[in-house]
Amino acid sequence: MWDTTKYPNATQMIEQFHSLGVRVICWVTSMVDTDSPNYQYGYDNNYYLNNGRTIKWWHGHGSFIDYTNPDVH
């Protein structure tokens, strides 16, 4: 889901990029940062690998999503 505070009209923005000849991709990471509003929910529901162990990465500190857990989807 788009963060509408950062991207109030993502569809229009992408259409504008396309009209300028810019190709757009959606990049999704396998991490949830600890300061994300939904981090605690994922932690409480065991959605992260290694019992929610956090690591430092370029975007901050976070945990890897456990895509093998069917409840995560």
mmCIF file of the N, C-alpha and C atoms, coordinates in Angstrom:
data_MODEL
# 
_entry.id   MODEL 
# 
loop_
_atom_site.group_PDB 
_atom_site.id 
_atom_site.type_symbol 
_atom_site.label_atom_id 
_atom_site.label_alt_id 
_atom_site.label_comp_id 
_atom_site.label_asym_id 
_atom_site.label_entity_id 
_atom_site.label_seq_id 
_atom_site.pdbx_PDB_ins_code 
_atom_site.Cartn_x 
_atom_site.Cartn_y 
_atom_site.Cartn_z 
_atom_site.occupancy 
_atom_site.B_iso_or_equiv 
_atom_site.pdbx_formal_charge 
_atom_site.auth_seq_id 
_atom_site.auth_comp_id 
_atom_site.auth_asym_id 
_atom_site.auth_atom_id 
_atom_site.pdbx_PDB_model_num 
ATOM 1   N N  . MET A 1 1  ? 0.847  -1.176  0.000   1.00 0.00 ? 1  MET A N  1 
ATOM 2   C CA . MET A 1 1  ? 0.000  0.000   0.000   1.00 0.00 ? 1  MET A CA 1 
ATOM 3   C C  . MET A 1 1  ? 0.890  1.237   0.000   1.00 0.00 ? 1  MET A C  1 
ATOM 4   N N  . TRP A 1 2  ? 0.493  2.205   -0.762  1.00 0.00 ? 2  TRP A N  1 
ATOM 5   C CA . TRP A 1 2  ? 1.254  3.448   -0.843  1.00 0.00 ? 2  TRP A CA 1 
ATOM 6   C C  . TRP A 1 2  ? 1.078  4.273   0.431   1.00 0.00 ? 2  TRP A C  1 
ATOM 7   N N  . ASP A 1 3  ? 2.132  4.960   0.826   1.00 0.00 ? 3  ASP A N  1 
ATOM 8   C CA . ASP A 1 3  ? 2.047  5.928   1.914   1.00 0.00 ? 3  ASP A CA 1 
ATOM 9   C C  . ASP A 1 3  ? 1.479  7.206   1.297   1.00 0.00 ? 3  ASP A C  1 
ATOM 10  N N  . THR A 1 4  ? 0.198  7.466   1.536   1.00 0.00 ? 4  THR A N  1 
ATOM 11  C CA . THR A 1 4  ? -0.455 8.595   0.882   1.00 0.00 ? 4  THR A CA 1 
ATOM 12  C C  . THR A 1 4  ? -0.018 9.951   1.433   1.00 0.00 ? 4  THR A C  1 
ATOM 13  N N  . THR A 1 5  ? 0.706  9.967   2.560   1.00 0.00 ? 5  THR A N  1 
ATOM 14  C CA . THR A 1 5  ? 1.261  11.246  3.012   1.00 0.00 ? 5  THR A CA 1 
ATOM 15  C C  . THR A 1 5  ? 2.470  11.624  2.170   1.00 0.00 ? 5  THR A C  1 
ATOM 16  N N  . LYS A 1 6  ? 3.203  10.611  1.702   1.00 0.00 ? 6  LYS A N  1 
ATOM 17  C CA . LYS A 1 6  ? 4.360  10.867  0.829   1.00 0.00 ? 6  LYS A CA 1 
ATOM 18  C C  . LYS A 1 6  ? 3.954  10.913  -0.637  1.00 0.00 ? 6  LYS A C  1 
ATOM 19  N N  . TYR A 1 7  ? 2.978  10.084  -1.006  1.00 0.00 ? 7  TYR A N  1 
ATOM 20  C CA . TYR A 1 7  ? 2.542  9.960   -2.399  1.00 0.00 ? 7  TYR A CA 1 
ATOM 21  C C  . TYR A 1 7  ? 1.015  10.057  -2.441  1.00 0.00 ? 7  TYR A C  1 
ATOM 22  N N  . PRO A 1 8  ? 0.463  11.283  -2.396  1.00 0.00 ? 8  PRO A N  1 
ATOM 23  C CA . PRO A 1 8  ? -0.990 11.425  -2.316  1.00 0.00 ? 8  PRO A CA 1 
ATOM 24  C C  . PRO A 1 8  ? -1.742 10.889  -3.533  1.00 0.00 ? 8  PRO A C  1 
ATOM 25  N N  . ASN A 1 9  ? -1.096 10.865  -4.697  1.00 0.00 ? 9  ASN A N  1 
ATOM 26  C CA . ASN A 1 9  ? -1.739 10.308  -5.881  1.00 0.00 ? 9  ASN A CA 1 
ATOM 27  C C  . ASN A 1 9  ? -0.690 9.571   -6.706  1.00 0.00 ? 9  ASN A C  1 
ATOM 28  N N  . ALA A 1 10 ? -0.346 8.378   -6.266  1.00 0.00 ? 10 ALA A N  1 
ATOM 29  C CA . ALA A 1 10 ? 0.727  7.602   -6.896  1.00 0.00 ? 10 ALA A CA 1 
ATOM 30  C C  . ALA A 1 10 ? 0.414  7.292   -8.359  1.00 0.00 ? 10 ALA A C  1 
ATOM 31  N N  . THR A 1 11 ? -0.832 6.973   -8.663  1.00 0.00 ? 11 THR A N  1 
ATOM 32  C CA . THR A 1 11 ? -1.196 6.644   -10.046 1.00 0.00 ? 11 THR A CA 1 
ATOM 33  C C  . THR A 1 11 ? -0.922 7.828   -10.963 1.00 0.00 ? 11 THR A C  1 
ATOM 34  N N  . GLN A 1 12 ? -1.345 9.003   -10.556 1.00 0.00 ? 12 GLN A N  1 
ATOM 35  C CA . GLN A 1 12 ? -1.112 10.204  -11.366 1.00 0.00 ? 12 GLN A CA 1 
ATOM 36  C C  . GLN A 1 12 ? 0.384  10.481  -11.510 1.00 0.00 ? 12 GLN A C  1 
ATOM 37  N N  . MET A 1 13 ? 1.142  10.296  -10.428 1.00 0.00 ? 13 MET A N  1 
ATOM 38  C CA . MET A 1 13 ? 2.582  10.521  -10.472 1.00 0.00 ? 13 MET A CA 1 
ATOM 39  C C  . MET A 1 13 ? 3.239  9.584   -11.481 1.00 0.00 ? 13 MET A C  1 
ATOM 40  N N  . ILE A 1 14 ? 2.871  8.317   -11.448 1.00 0.00 ? 14 ILE A N  1 
ATOM 41  C CA . ILE A 1 14 ? 3.460  7.343   -12.372 1.00 0.00 ? 14 ILE A CA 1 
ATOM 42  C C  . ILE A 1 14 ? 3.058  7.658   -13.809 1.00 0.00 ? 14 ILE A C  1 
ATOM 43  N N  . GLU A 1 15 ? 1.808  8.030   -14.019 1.00 0.00 ? 15 GLU A N  1 
ATOM 44  C CA . GLU A 1 15 ? 1.361  8.410   -15.367 1.00 0.00 ? 15 GLU A CA 1 
ATOM 45  C C  . GLU A 1 15 ? 2.150  9.605   -15.881 1.00 0.00 ? 15 GLU A C  1 
ATOM 46  N N  . GLN A 1 16 ? 2.439  10.562  -15.010 1.00 0.00 ? 16 GLN A N  1 
ATOM 47  C CA . GLN A 1 16 ? 3.229  11.725  -15.405 1.00 0.00 ? 16 GLN A CA 1 
ATOM 48  C C  . GLN A 1 16 ? 4.649  11.298  -15.777 1.00 0.00 ? 16 GLN A C  1 
ATOM 49  N N  . PHE A 1 17 ? 5.246  10.419  -14.978 1.00 0.00 ? 17 PHE A N  1 
ATOM 50  C CA . PHE A 1 17 ? 6.573  9.909   -15.323 1.00 0.00 ? 17 PHE A CA 1 
ATOM 51  C C  . PHE A 1 17 ? 6.556  9.233   -16.688 1.00 0.00 ? 17 PHE A C  1 
ATOM 52  N N  . HIS A 1 18 ? 5.555  8.391   -16.927 1.00 0.00 ? 18 HIS A N  1 
ATOM 53  C CA . HIS A 1 18 ? 5.450  7.696   -18.211 1.00 0.00 ? 18 HIS A CA 1 
ATOM 54  C C  . HIS A 1 18 ? 5.327  8.686   -19.364 1.00 0.00 ? 18 HIS A C  1 
ATOM 55  N N  . SER A 1 19 ? 4.568  9.762   -19.174 1.00 0.00 ? 19 SER A N  1 
ATOM 56  C CA . SER A 1 19 ? 4.415  10.761  -20.238 1.00 0.00 ? 19 SER A CA 1 
ATOM 57  C C  . SER A 1 19 ? 5.732  11.450  -20.554 1.00 0.00 ? 19 SER A C  1 
ATOM 58  N N  . LEU A 1 20 ? 6.651  11.440  -19.606 1.00 0.00 ? 20 LEU A N  1 
ATOM 59  C CA . LEU A 1 20 ? 7.980  12.024  -19.803 1.00 0.00 ? 20 LEU A CA 1 
ATOM 60  C C  . LEU A 1 20 ? 8.990  10.995  -20.311 1.00 0.00 ? 20 LEU A C  1 
ATOM 61  N N  . GLY A 1 21 ? 8.521  9.767   -20.536 1.00 0.00 ? 21 GLY A N  1 
ATOM 62  C CA . GLY A 1 21 ? 9.405  8.715   -21.023 1.00 0.00 ? 21 GLY A CA 1 
ATOM 63  C C  . GLY A 1 21 ? 10.204 8.026   -19.926 1.00 0.00 ? 21 GLY A C  1 
ATOM 64  N N  . VAL A 1 22 ? 9.815  8.229   -18.684 1.00 0.00 ? 22 VAL A N  1 
ATOM 65  C CA . VAL A 1 22 ? 10.521 7.618   -17.557 1.00 0.00 ? 22 VAL A CA 1 
ATOM 66  C C  . VAL A 1 22 ? 9.880  6.272   -17.247 1.00 0.00 ? 22 VAL A C  1 
ATOM 67  N N  . ARG A 1 23 ? 10.702 5.250   -17.145 1.00 0.00 ? 23 ARG A N  1 
ATOM 68  C CA . ARG A 1 23 ? 10.213 3.937   -16.740 1.00 0.00 ? 23 ARG A CA 1 
ATOM 69  C C  . ARG A 1 23 ? 10.206 3.853   -15.219 1.00 0.00 ? 23 ARG A C  1 
ATOM 70  N N  . VAL A 1 24 ? 9.188  3.217   -14.689 1.00 0.00 ? 24 VAL A N  1 
ATOM 71  C CA . VAL A 1 24 ? 8.996  3.162   -13.242 1.00 0.00 ? 24 VAL A CA 1 
ATOM 72  C C  . VAL A 1 24 ? 8.952  1.711   -12.796 1.00 0.00 ? 24 VAL A C  1 
ATOM 73  N N  . ILE A 1 25 ? 9.619  1.422   -11.677 1.00 0.00 ? 25 ILE A N  1 
ATOM 74  C CA . ILE A 1 25 ? 9.522  0.092   -11.065 1.00 0.00 ? 25 ILE A CA 1 
ATOM 75  C C  . ILE A 1 25 ? 9.084  0.267   -9.617  1.00 0.00 ? 25 ILE A C  1 
ATOM 76  N N  . CYS A 1 26 ? 8.507  -0.754  -9.065  1.00 0.00 ? 26 CYS A N  1 
ATOM 77  C CA . CYS A 1 26 ? 8.153  -0.758  -7.652  1.00 0.00 ? 26 CYS A CA 1 
ATOM 78  C C  . CYS A 1 26 ? 9.147  -1.683  -6.950  1.00 0.00 ? 26 CYS A C  1 
ATOM 79  N N  . TRP A 1 27 ? 9.930  -1.113  -6.076  1.00 0.00 ? 27 TRP A N  1 
ATOM 80  C CA . TRP A 1 27 ? 10.954 -1.874  -5.376  1.00 0.00 ? 27 TRP A CA 1 
ATOM 81  C C  . TRP A 1 27 ? 10.444 -2.185  -3.975  1.00 0.00 ? 27 TRP A C  1 
ATOM 82  N N  . VAL A 1 28 ? 10.419 -3.458  -3.642  1.00 0.00 ? 28 VAL A N  1 
ATOM 83  C CA . VAL A 1 28 ? 9.927  -3.901  -2.347  1.00 0.00 ? 28 VAL A CA 1 
ATOM 84  C C  . VAL A 1 28 ? 11.054 -4.635  -1.632  1.00 0.00 ? 28 VAL A C  1 
ATOM 85  N N  . THR A 1 29 ? 11.271 -4.303  -0.380  1.00 0.00 ? 29 THR A N  1 
ATOM 86  C CA . THR A 1 29 ? 12.312 -4.978  0.394   1.00 0.00 ? 29 THR A CA 1 
ATOM 87  C C  . THR A 1 29 ? 11.703 -6.081  1.252   1.00 0.00 ? 29 THR A C  1 
ATOM 88  N N  . SER A 1 30 ? 12.540 -6.919  1.765   1.00 0.00 ? 30 SER A N  1 
ATOM 89  C CA . SER A 1 30 ? 12.112 -8.009  2.649   1.00 0.00 ? 30 SER A CA 1 
ATOM 90  C C  . SER A 1 30 ? 12.287 -7.647  4.117   1.00 0.00 ? 30 SER A C  1 
ATOM 91  N N  . MET A 1 31 ? 12.439 -6.379  4.369   1.00 0.00 ? 31 MET A N  1 
ATOM 92  C CA . MET A 1 31 ? 12.681 -5.902  5.732   1.00 0.00 ? 31 MET A CA 1 
ATOM 93  C C  . MET A 1 31 ? 11.541 -5.001  6.186   1.00 0.00 ? 31 MET A C  1 
ATOM 94  N N  . VAL A 1 32 ? 11.290 -5.018  7.492   1.00 0.00 ? 32 VAL A N  1 
ATOM 95  C CA . VAL A 1 32 ? 10.397 -4.040  8.105   1.00 0.00 ? 32 VAL A CA 1 
ATOM 96  C C  . VAL A 1 32 ? 11.221 -3.323  9.168   1.00 0.00 ? 32 VAL A C  1 
ATOM 97  N N  . ASP A 1 33 ? 11.315 -2.012  9.049   1.00 0.00 ? 33 ASP A N  1 
ATOM 98  C CA . ASP A 1 33 ? 12.077 -1.227  10.020  1.00 0.00 ? 33 ASP A CA 1 
ATOM 99  C C  . ASP A 1 33 ? 11.393 -1.209  11.377  1.00 0.00 ? 33 ASP A C  1 
ATOM 100 N N  . THR A 1 34 ? 12.198 -1.154  12.414  1.00 0.00 ? 34 THR A N  1 
ATOM 101 C CA . THR A 1 34 ? 11.657 -1.157  13.774  1.00 0.00 ? 34 THR A CA 1 
ATOM 102 C C  . THR A 1 34 ? 10.842 0.097   14.069  1.00 0.00 ? 34 THR A C  1 
ATOM 103 N N  . ASP A 1 35 ? 11.068 1.181   13.328  1.00 0.00 ? 35 ASP A N  1 
ATOM 104 C CA . ASP A 1 35 ? 10.272 2.394   13.559  1.00 0.00 ? 35 ASP A CA 1 
ATOM 105 C C  . ASP A 1 35 ? 9.046  2.470   12.652  1.00 0.00 ? 35 ASP A C  1 
ATOM 106 N N  . SER A 1 36 ? 8.771  1.393   11.911  1.00 0.00 ? 36 SER A N  1 
ATOM 107 C CA . SER A 1 36 ? 7.573  1.342   11.073  1.00 0.00 ? 36 SER A CA 1 
ATOM 108 C C  . SER A 1 36 ? 6.338  1.181   11.965  1.00 0.00 ? 36 SER A C  1 
ATOM 109 N N  . PRO A 1 37 ? 5.221  1.814   11.607  1.00 0.00 ? 37 PRO A N  1 
ATOM 110 C CA . PRO A 1 37 ? 4.027  1.706   12.441  1.00 0.00 ? 37 PRO A CA 1 
ATOM 111 C C  . PRO A 1 37 ? 3.503  0.276   12.602  1.00 0.00 ? 37 PRO A C  1 
ATOM 112 N N  . ASN A 1 38 ? 3.819  -0.610  11.661  1.00 0.00 ? 38 ASN A N  1 
ATOM 113 C CA . ASN A 1 38 ? 3.306  -1.985  11.749  1.00 0.00 ? 38 ASN A CA 1 
ATOM 114 C C  . ASN A 1 38 ? 4.362  -2.985  12.215  1.00 0.00 ? 38 ASN A C  1 
ATOM 115 N N  . TYR A 1 39 ? 5.532  -2.509  12.632  1.00 0.00 ? 39 TYR A N  1 
ATOM 116 C CA . TYR A 1 39 ? 6.591  -3.429  13.054  1.00 0.00 ? 39 TYR A CA 1 
ATOM 117 C C  . TYR A 1 39 ? 6.157  -4.278  14.246  1.00 0.00 ? 39 TYR A C  1 
ATOM 118 N N  . GLN A 1 40 ? 5.618  -3.658  15.270  1.00 0.00 ? 40 GLN A N  1 
ATOM 119 C CA . GLN A 1 40 ? 5.272  -4.377  16.492  1.00 0.00 ? 40 GLN A CA 1 
ATOM 120 C C  . GLN A 1 40 ? 4.228  -5.457  16.220  1.00 0.00 ? 40 GLN A C  1 
ATOM 121 N N  . TYR A 1 41 ? 3.271  -5.163  15.339  1.00 0.00 ? 41 TYR A N  1 
ATOM 122 C CA . TYR A 1 41 ? 2.255  -6.158  14.983  1.00 0.00 ? 41 TYR A CA 1 
ATOM 123 C C  . TYR A 1 41 ? 2.920  -7.393  14.378  1.00 0.00 ? 41 TYR A C  1 
ATOM 124 N N  . GLY A 1 42 ? 3.860  -7.197  13.476  1.00 0.00 ? 42 GLY A N  1 
ATOM 125 C CA . GLY A 1 42 ? 4.581  -8.318  12.883  1.00 0.00 ? 42 GLY A CA 1 
ATOM 126 C C  . GLY A 1 42 ? 5.391  -9.081  13.912  1.00 0.00 ? 42 GLY A C  1 
ATOM 127 N N  . TYR A 1 43 ? 6.006  -8.358  14.818  1.00 0.00 ? 43 TYR A N  1 
ATOM 128 C CA . TYR A 1 43 ? 6.795  -9.002  15.873  1.00 0.00 ? 43 TYR A CA 1 
ATOM 129 C C  . TYR A 1 43 ? 5.896  -9.840  16.779  1.00 0.00 ? 43 TYR A C  1 
ATOM 130 N N  . ASP A 1 44 ? 4.779  -9.260  17.184  1.00 0.00 ? 44 ASP A N  1 
ATOM 131 C CA . ASP A 1 44 ? 3.848  -9.956  18.080  1.00 0.00 ? 44 ASP A CA 1 
ATOM 132 C C  . ASP A 1 44 ? 3.253  -11.207 17.442  1.00 0.00 ? 44 ASP A C  1 
ATOM 133 N N  . ASN A 1 45 ? 3.192  -11.235 16.118  1.00 0.00 ? 45 ASN A N  1 
ATOM 134 C CA . ASN A 1 45 ? 2.586  -12.365 15.408  1.00 0.00 ? 45 ASN A CA 1 
ATOM 135 C C  . ASN A 1 45 ? 3.619  -13.291 14.777  1.00 0.00 ? 45 ASN A C  1 
ATOM 136 N N  . ASN A 1 46 ? 4.896  -13.126 15.173  1.00 0.00 ? 46 ASN A N  1 
ATOM 137 C CA . ASN A 1 46 ? 5.979  -14.001 14.706  1.00 0.00 ? 46 ASN A CA 1 
ATOM 138 C C  . ASN A 1 46 ? 6.116  -13.996 13.177  1.00 0.00 ? 46 ASN A C  1 
ATOM 139 N N  . TYR A 1 47 ? 6.040  -12.818 12.576  1.00 0.00 ? 47 TYR A N  1 
ATOM 140 C CA . TYR A 1 47 ? 6.145  -12.681 11.125  1.00 0.00 ? 47 TYR A CA 1 
ATOM 141 C C  . TYR A 1 47 ? 7.585  -12.523 10.642  1.00 0.00 ? 47 TYR A C  1 
ATOM 142 N N  . TYR A 1 48 ? 8.539  -12.471 11.561  1.00 0.00 ? 48 TYR A N  1 
ATOM 143 C CA . TYR A 1 48 ? 9.930  -12.222 11.182  1.00 0.00 ? 48 TYR A CA 1 
ATOM 144 C C  . TYR A 1 48 ? 10.803 -13.449 11.413  1.00 0.00 ? 48 TYR A C  1 
ATOM 145 N N  . LEU A 1 49 ? 11.853 -13.543 10.636  1.00 0.00 ? 49 LEU A N  1 
ATOM 146 C CA . LEU A 1 49 ? 12.826 -14.621 10.793  1.00 0.00 ? 49 LEU A CA 1 
ATOM 147 C C  . LEU A 1 49 ? 13.627 -14.427 12.085  1.00 0.00 ? 49 LEU A C  1 
ATOM 148 N N  . ASN A 1 50 ? 14.210 -15.503 12.561  1.00 0.00 ? 50 ASN A N  1 
ATOM 149 C CA . ASN A 1 50 ? 15.130 -15.468 13.707  1.00 0.00 ? 50 ASN A CA 1 
ATOM 150 C C  . ASN A 1 50 ? 14.530 -14.784 14.931  1.00 0.00 ? 50 ASN A C  1 
ATOM 151 N N  . ASN A 1 51 ? 13.247 -15.082 15.200  1.00 0.00 ? 51 ASN A N  1 
ATOM 152 C CA . ASN A 1 51 ? 12.563 -14.509 16.370  1.00 0.00 ? 51 ASN A CA 1 
ATOM 153 C C  . ASN A 1 51 ? 12.590 -12.985 16.387  1.00 0.00 ? 51 ASN A C  1 
ATOM 154 N N  . GLY A 1 52 ? 12.590 -12.396 15.198  1.00 0.00 ? 52 GLY A N  1 
ATOM 155 C CA . GLY A 1 52 ? 12.551 -10.937 15.103  1.00 0.00 ? 52 GLY A CA 1 
ATOM 156 C C  . GLY A 1 52 ? 13.878 -10.251 15.325  1.00 0.00 ? 52 GLY A C  1 
ATOM 157 N N  . ARG A 1 53 ? 14.964 -11.021 15.278  1.00 0.00 ? 53 ARG A N  1 
ATOM 158 C CA . ARG A 1 53 ? 16.289 -10.402 15.447  1.00 0.00 ? 53 ARG A CA 1 
ATOM 159 C C  . ARG A 1 53 ? 16.440 -9.263  14.445  1.00 0.00 ? 53 ARG A C  1 
ATOM 160 N N  . THR A 1 54 ? 16.919 -8.132  14.890  1.00 0.00 ? 54 THR A N  1 
ATOM 161 C CA . THR A 1 54 ? 17.071 -6.977  14.012  1.00 0.00 ? 54 THR A CA 1 
ATOM 162 C C  . THR A 1 54 ? 18.507 -6.860  13.522  1.00 0.00 ? 54 THR A C  1 
ATOM 163 N N  . ILE A 1 55 ? 18.627 -6.242  12.360  1.00 0.00 ? 55 ILE A N  1 
ATOM 164 C CA . ILE A 1 55 ? 19.947 -5.951  11.801  1.00 0.00 ? 55 ILE A CA 1 
ATOM 165 C C  . ILE A 1 55 ? 19.958 -4.507  11.319  1.00 0.00 ? 55 ILE A C  1 
ATOM 166 N N  . LYS A 1 56 ? 21.150 -3.966  11.201  1.00 0.00 ? 56 LYS A N  1 
ATOM 167 C CA . LYS A 1 56 ? 21.316 -2.629  10.636  1.00 0.00 ? 56 LYS A CA 1 
ATOM 168 C C  . LYS A 1 56 ? 21.463 -2.780  9.134   1.00 0.00 ? 56 LYS A C  1 
ATOM 169 N N  . TRP A 1 57 ? 20.698 -1.997  8.400   1.00 0.00 ? 57 TRP A N  1 
ATOM 170 C CA . TRP A 1 57 ? 20.825 -1.961  6.948   1.00 0.00 ? 57 TRP A CA 1 
ATOM 171 C C  . TRP A 1 57 ? 20.763 -0.501  6.524   1.00 0.00 ? 57 TRP A C  1 
ATOM 172 N N  . TRP A 1 58 ? 20.881 -0.221  5.235   1.00 0.00 ? 58 TRP A N  1 
ATOM 173 C CA . TRP A 1 58 ? 21.002 1.174   4.796   1.00 0.00 ? 58 TRP A CA 1 
ATOM 174 C C  . TRP A 1 58 ? 19.810 2.036   5.183   1.00 0.00 ? 58 TRP A C  1 
ATOM 175 N N  . HIS A 1 59 ? 18.656 1.438   5.445   1.00 0.00 ? 59 HIS A N  1 
ATOM 176 C CA . HIS A 1 59 ? 17.452 2.212   5.732   1.00 0.00 ? 59 HIS A CA 1 
ATOM 177 C C  . HIS A 1 59 ? 17.210 2.361   7.234   1.00 0.00 ? 59 HIS A C  1 
ATOM 178 N N  . GLY A 1 60 ? 17.980 1.693   8.037   1.00 0.00 ? 60 GLY A N  1 
ATOM 179 C CA . GLY A 1 60 ? 17.813 1.769   9.497   1.00 0.00 ? 60 GLY A CA 1 
ATOM 180 C C  . GLY A 1 60 ? 18.056 0.430   10.143  1.00 0.00 ? 60 GLY A C  1 
ATOM 181 N N  . HIS A 1 61 ? 17.198 0.065   11.073  1.00 0.00 ? 61 HIS A N  1 
ATOM 182 C CA . HIS A 1 61 ? 17.252 -1.230  11.751  1.00 0.00 ? 61 HIS A CA 1 
ATOM 183 C C  . HIS A 1 61 ? 15.923 -1.931  11.513  1.00 0.00 ? 61 HIS A C  1 
ATOM 184 N N  . GLY A 1 62 ? 15.992 -3.227  11.213  1.00 0.00 ? 62 GLY A N  1 
ATOM 185 C CA . GLY A 1 62 ? 14.754 -3.941  10.947  1.00 0.00 ? 62 GLY A CA 1 
ATOM 186 C C  . GLY A 1 62 ? 14.927 -5.442  11.008  1.00 0.00 ? 62 GLY A C  1 
ATOM 187 N N  . SER A 1 63 ? 13.830 -6.117  10.721  1.00 0.00 ? 63 SER A N  1 
ATOM 188 C CA . SER A 1 63 ? 13.794 -7.582  10.727  1.00 0.00 ? 63 SER A CA 1 
ATOM 189 C C  . SER A 1 63 ? 13.353 -8.085  9.361   1.00 0.00 ? 63 SER A C  1 
ATOM 190 N N  . PHE A 1 64 ? 13.855 -9.271  9.005   1.00 0.00 ? 64 PHE A N  1 
ATOM 191 C CA . PHE A 1 64 ? 13.470 -9.908  7.752   1.00 0.00 ? 64 PHE A CA 1 
ATOM 192 C C  . PHE A 1 64 ? 12.103 -10.562 7.886   1.00 0.00 ? 64 PHE A C  1 
ATOM 193 N N  . ILE A 1 65 ? 11.252 -10.378 6.880   1.00 0.00 ? 65 ILE A N  1 
ATOM 194 C CA . ILE A 1 65 ? 9.934  -11.009 6.848   1.00 0.00 ? 65 ILE A CA 1 
ATOM 195 C C  . ILE A 1 65 ? 10.104 -12.499 6.557   1.00 0.00 ? 65 ILE A C  1 
ATOM 196 N N  . ASP A 1 66 ? 9.372  -13.324 7.282   1.00 0.00 ? 66 ASP A N  1 
ATOM 197 C CA . ASP A 1 66 ? 9.400  -14.778 7.079   1.00 0.00 ? 66 ASP A CA 1 
ATOM 198 C C  . ASP A 1 66 ? 8.321  -15.146 6.059   1.00 0.00 ? 66 ASP A C  1 
ATOM 199 N N  . TYR A 1 67 ? 8.684  -15.197 4.787   1.00 0.00 ? 67 TYR A N  1 
ATOM 200 C CA . TYR A 1 67 ? 7.737  -15.509 3.726   1.00 0.00 ? 67 TYR A CA 1 
ATOM 201 C C  . TYR A 1 67 ? 7.295  -16.974 3.734   1.00 0.00 ? 67 TYR A C  1 
ATOM 202 N N  . THR A 1 68 ? 7.938  -17.820 4.551   1.00 0.00 ? 68 THR A N  1 
ATOM 203 C CA . THR A 1 68 ? 7.496  -19.205 4.653   1.00 0.00 ? 68 THR A CA 1 
ATOM 204 C C  . THR A 1 68 ? 6.330  -19.355 5.621   1.00 0.00 ? 68 THR A C  1 
ATOM 205 N N  . ASN A 1 69 ? 6.040  -18.317 6.377   1.00 0.00 ? 69 ASN A N  1 
ATOM 206 C CA . ASN A 1 69 ? 4.927  -18.330 7.322   1.00 0.00 ? 69 ASN A CA 1 
ATOM 207 C C  . ASN A 1 69 ? 3.654  -17.973 6.545   1.00 0.00 ? 69 ASN A C  1 
ATOM 208 N N  . PRO A 1 70 ? 2.704  -18.887 6.417   1.00 0.00 ? 70 PRO A N  1 
ATOM 209 C CA . PRO A 1 70 ? 1.490  -18.610 5.618   1.00 0.00 ? 70 PRO A CA 1 
ATOM 210 C C  . PRO A 1 70 ? 0.657  -17.462 6.173   1.00 0.00 ? 70 PRO A C  1 
ATOM 211 N N  . ASP A 1 71 ? 0.792  -17.170 7.454   1.00 0.00 ? 71 ASP A N  1 
ATOM 212 C CA . ASP A 1 71 ? 0.023  -16.069 8.040   1.00 0.00 ? 71 ASP A CA 1 
ATOM 213 C C  . ASP A 1 71 ? 0.547  -14.694 7.599   1.00 0.00 ? 71 ASP A C  1 
ATOM 214 N N  . VAL A 1 72 ? 1.770  -14.658 7.100   1.00 0.00 ? 72 VAL A N  1 
ATOM 215 C CA . VAL A 1 72 ? 2.357  -13.390 6.664   1.00 0.00 ? 72 VAL A CA 1 
ATOM 216 C C  . VAL A 1 72 ? 1.676  -12.863 5.406   1.00 0.00 ? 72 VAL A C  1 
ATOM 217 N N  . HIS A 1 73 ? 1.259  -13.775 4.551   1.00 0.00 ? 73 HIS A N  1 
ATOM 218 C CA . HIS A 1 73 ? 0.671  -13.376 3.263   1.00 0.00 ? 73 HIS A CA 1 
ATOM 219 C C  . HIS A 1 73 ? -0.626 -12.750 3.502   1.00 0.00 ? 73 HIS A C  1 
# 
